[in-house]
Amino acid sequence: MQALFFEHELHLVNTYPRPQLIPGEAVIEPNLIGICNTDVEIMRGYMGFRGVLGHEFVGTVVECDDTAWIGQRVVGEINAACRTCPVCLRGDVSHCPNRTTLGIYQRDGVMAEAFLLPIACLLPVPAAIPDEAAVFVEPLAAALEIIQQAHIRPTERLAVVGDGKLGSLIVQVLRLLGCDLTLVGRHPERWSLFQRQGIRCIHTDEITETGFDLVVDCTGQPGGLDTARRLVRPRGRMILKSTFHADTQLNLSMVVVDEVSLIGSRCGPFAPALRLLERGLIETAPLISGRFPLSEGLQAFEAAHGQLKILLEP
């Protein structure tokens, strides 16, 4: 089958072996695939991954021991946990020490004509959600993880640093809380959606106000952490959503002096993400910058630099 395979560099392979059904898993054919910043960082060395890239998808189950799943349109959580270790048994499956992660760690991803994922990871997609919205469920769930982890009061002042793929979803989630919300970014051409939603937008080079109660960094750049640190008040909170292959020079001494709480945030809950999309509370269509067939995957990755969401169609 056709697949985008990464080993030191990205290759389009036309003879990649089709996955064979494993008990407890499903063979899924993707309808749409999203290119994520994490995919780009993997190509720069993040996680040392070798295999088929990709973890954002909406697809159709074509093979499964549980025949009730066959033909269903699904999305899927990316962490395939063992479900038997002490970490899993306490309900923390996304941090299972034995997990594989779709297209990121020891498991082939979705940028192929078919892939495998455990049945336990799958969620059916409501008919009201088109593929073009459902493909955003995984990053939208990651945005929801912020309010899963941190109790955010509606009277607090929030700032999101980064107006890229993930930041564009995070601000849409946080605006639902009724907080005083500011988006800090470098791409004014993307802001009309957020300004229409009542979100204040400020260019990174024009920051004048600080003292935010909670600041989220989702820039994917070391400099984003520094910007977030400048914005947060003493005894405020910083939520770190960025994963990137680089060192950072964040001044941890001043984090200690100002007693700033650092919260790492990764994957989030899929079912609430599906509900938000089904109810039309999150806009995704304006975030799509382009669509490419899987056969033009190399060109799609080139186009993804500096863009919002690029989609692949097998």
C-alpha positions in Angstrom: 0.0 0.0 0.0 1.0 3.7 -0.2 2.5 5.3 2.9 4.6 8.2 4.1 7.5 6.5 5.9 10.1 8.4 7.9 13.6 7.2 8.4 16.0 10.1 8.7 14.0 11.7 6.0 10.4 11.4 4.7 9.7 8.9 1.9 6.6 8.1 -0.2 6.5 4.3 -0.3 4.2 2.6 -2.8 4.8 -1.0 -1.6 4.5 -0.7 2.2 3.0 -3.9 3.8 -0.7 -3.6 4.6 -1.3 -4.2 8.3 -2.6 -7.6 9.4 -5.4 -7.7 11.9 -4.3 -8.3 15.5 -6.8 -9.5 18.2 -8.2 -6.6 20.1 -7.3 -4.1 17.3 -9.0 -2.8 14.2 -7.7 -2.1 10.7 -8.8 1.4 9.7 -8.7 3.1 6.4 -8.4 6.9 6.9 -10.8 9.3 5.2 -8.8 12.4 6.1 -5.4 12.9 7.8 -4.1 16.1 9.5 -0.4 17.2 9.5 0.6 18.2 13.0 3.5 20.2 14.3 4.6 17.1 16.1 5.0 15.4 12.7 7.3 18.2 11.7 9.3 18.0 14.9 9.7 14.2 14.4 11.4 15.0 11.1 13.8 17.2 13.1 14.7 14.3 15.5 11.9 14.5 18.1 11.4 11.0 19.8 13.8 9.3 17.4 10.8 7.8 15.6 11.1 5.5 12.5 8.0 4.4 10.8 4.8 5.7 9.2 4.0 9.2 10.4 0.7 10.7 11.5 -1.8 10.6 14.4 -4.7 13.0 13.4 -7.3 11.1 11.5 -10.9 10.3 10.8 -11.4 6.9 9.2 -13.5 3.8 8.6 -13.1 0.5 10.3 -12.7 -2.3 7.6 -11.5 -5.2 9.7 -12.1 -6.1 13.4 -12.9 -9.2 15.5 -15.9 -7.2 16.9 -17.9 -7.0 13.7 -20.1 -4.2 15.2 -17.3 -1.8 14.5 -16.9 -2.7 10.8 -18.1 0.1 8.6 -18.2 2.7 11.4 -16.6 6.1 11.0 -14.2 6.6 13.9 -11.5 8.8 15.5 -9.1 7.3 17.9 -7.0 8.1 20.9 -3.3 7.9 20.0 -1.9 6.1 23.1 -2.2 2.4 22.9 -1.9 1.3 26.5 -1.5 -2.2 28.0 -4.5 -1.7 30.2 -3.0 -4.1 32.8 -0.2 -2.3 34.6 -0.6 -0.3 37.8 -0.6 3.0 35.9 -3.4 1.8 33.6 -5.4 0.3 36.5 -5.4 3.7 38.3 -7.0 5.1 35.1 -4.0 6.9 33.7 -3.7 5.0 30.4 -2.2 7.9 28.5 0.9 7.5 30.7 1.1 3.7 30.5 4.9 2.9 30.6 4.2 0.1 28.1 2.3 2.2 25.6 2.9 2.7 22.0 1.8 6.0 20.4 0.3 6.3 17.0 2.9 7.7 14.5 5.1 8.9 17.4 6.5 6.0 19.4 6.8 2.3 18.3 3.6 2.2 16.3 3.0 3.1 12.7 0.8 6.1 12.1 -2.1 7.0 9.9 -0.4 8.4 6.8 -1.1 5.3 4.8 -3.9 3.6 3.1 -4.6 1.6 6.3 -3.3 1.3 9.9 -4.0 -0.5 13.1 -5.3 0.8 16.4 -6.8 -0.9 19.5 -10.6 -1.1 19.7 -10.3 0.5 23.2 -8.9 3.6 21.6 -11.8 4.1 19.1 -14.8 6.5 19.3 -17.6 6.6 16.7 -18.1 9.9 15.0 -21.7 11.3 15.1 -23.2 11.7 11.6 -23.6 15.5 12.1 -19.8 16.0 12.1 -18.3 16.0 8.7 -14.8 14.5 8.1 -13.3 18.0 7.7 -14.2 18.7 11.3 -13.7 15.2 12.8 -10.1 15.2 11.7 -9.5 18.0 14.3 -10.7 15.8 17.2 -7.2 14.8 18.4 -5.8 18.4 18.7 -9.1 19.7 20.0 -8.9 17.0 22.8 -5.4 18.2 23.6 -6.8 21.8 23.9 -9.5 20.5 26.3 -6.8 18.8 28.5 -5.9 22.3 29.7 -9.3 22.7 31.5 -9.1 19.1 32.6 -5.9 19.8 34.4 -6.3 23.4 35.7 -9.3 24.9 37.5 -9.8 28.1 35.6 -12.0 30.8 37.2 -14.1 32.9 34.8 -12.7 36.0 36.5 -9.1 35.2 35.6 -7.0 36.8 32.8 -5.7 34.3 30.3 -3.2 34.5 27.5 -2.4 32.0 24.8 1.0 32.3 23.1 1.0 31.0 19.6 -1.6 31.4 16.8 -0.7 28.2 15.0 -2.6 24.9 14.6 -3.0 24.1 18.3 -3.3 27.7 19.5 -6.2 28.3 17.1 -8.2 25.5 18.9 -7.0 26.4 22.4 -8.4 30.0 22.2 -11.7 28.7 20.9 -12.0 26.3 23.9 -10.9 28.9 26.5 -13.3 31.5 25.2 -16.2 29.3 26.3 -15.2 29.9 29.9 -16.0 33.6 29.8 -12.5 34.7 30.8 -10.7 37.8 29.8 -8.7 36.1 27.0 -5.8 37.3 24.8 -4.1 35.6 21.9 -0.5 36.5 21.3 0.9 35.6 17.9 2.8 36.6 14.8 0.1 36.1 12.1 -2.5 38.9 11.9 -3.8 37.4 8.7 -5.3 34.5 10.8 -7.0 36.6 13.4 -10.3 37.5 11.8 -11.9 34.3 13.1 -10.8 34.9 16.6 -11.6 38.6 16.6 -15.1 37.7 15.4 -15.4 35.4 18.4 -14.5 38.3 20.7 -10.9 37.2 21.4 -8.3 40.0 21.8 -5.3 39.5 19.5 -1.9 41.1 20.0 1.4 40.7 18.0 4.3 39.3 19.9 6.4 42.3 19.1 3.7 44.7 20.5 3.1 43.2 24.0 2.6 45.9 26.6 0.5 44.2 29.3 1.7 41.4 31.6 0.4 40.0 34.9 -1.8 37.2 33.4 -3.1 34.6 35.8 -2.6 31.7 33.4 -0.5 31.6 30.2 -0.5 28.8 27.7 2.5 28.3 25.4 1.7 26.4 22.2 4.3 28.0 19.9 6.5 24.9 19.3 9.4 27.3 19.7 11.9 27.8 22.6 11.2 31.5 22.4 7.5 30.9 23.1 8.4 29.8 26.6 10.3 33.0 27.3 7.3 35.0 26.0 4.9 33.1 28.2 7.2 33.6 31.2 7.2 37.4 30.7 3.4 37.4 30.6 2.6 35.4 33.7 2.2 37.1 37.1 4.0 36.0 40.3 2.2 32.9 41.6 0.5 32.5 38.2 0.4 29.4 36.1 2.1 28.4 32.9 0.8 25.5 30.8 3.2 24.1 28.4 1.7 22.5 25.3 4.7 22.7 23.0 6.7 19.6 22.0 9.8 20.4 20.0 13.2 19.1 19.2 15.4 21.9 20.7 16.8 23.1 24.0 15.3 26.1 25.9 17.0 28.8 27.9 14.0 29.4 30.2 15.2 31.1 33.4 14.1 28.6 36.0 15.5 30.7 38.9 13.0 33.4 38.2 10.3 30.7 38.0 11.3 29.8 41.6 11.5 33.5 42.8 8.1 34.3 41.4 6.6 30.9 42.5 5.2 30.2 39.1 3.5 26.9 38.6 4.5 25.0 35.5 2.0 22.4 34.1 2.9 20.1 31.3 -0.1 19.2 29.1 -0.4 16.6 26.4 -3.3 14.4 25.2 -6.9 15.1 26.2 -10.4 13.7 26.3 -12.0 12.8 22.9 -15.6 12.4 23.8 -16.0 16.1 24.9 -14.2 17.2 21.7 -16.7 15.3 19.6 -19.6 17.0 21.6 -18.1 20.5 21.0 -17.9 19.8 17.2 -21.4 18.2 17.1 -22.8 21.3 18.8 -21.0 23.7 16.5 -19.1 25.4 19.3 -15.7 25.1 17.6 -15.0 26.4 14.1 -12.6 24.3 12.1 -13.2 25.2 8.4 -11.3 28.5 8.5 -8.3 26.6 9.9 -7.8 24.4 6.8 -5.1 25.8 4.6 -5.0 23.1 1.9 -5.7 19.5 0.9 -3.4 17.1 -0.9 -3.7 13.5 -2.0 -1.5 11.1 0.0 0.5 10.6 -3.2 1.6 14.2 -2.9 2.5 13.9 0.8 6.0 15.2 0.4 4.6 18.4 -1.2 2.0 18.6 1.5 4.7 18.7 4.2 6.5 21.5 2.3 3.3 23.4 2.2 2.6 22.9 5.9 5.4 25.2 7.0 3.9 28.5 8.1 0.4 27.3 7.4 -2.5 26.2 9.7 -3.9 22.8 8.9 -2.9 20.8 5.8 -5.0 17.7 5.2 -4.1 14.5 3.3 -6.6 12.4 1.4 -5.7 8.7 0.8 
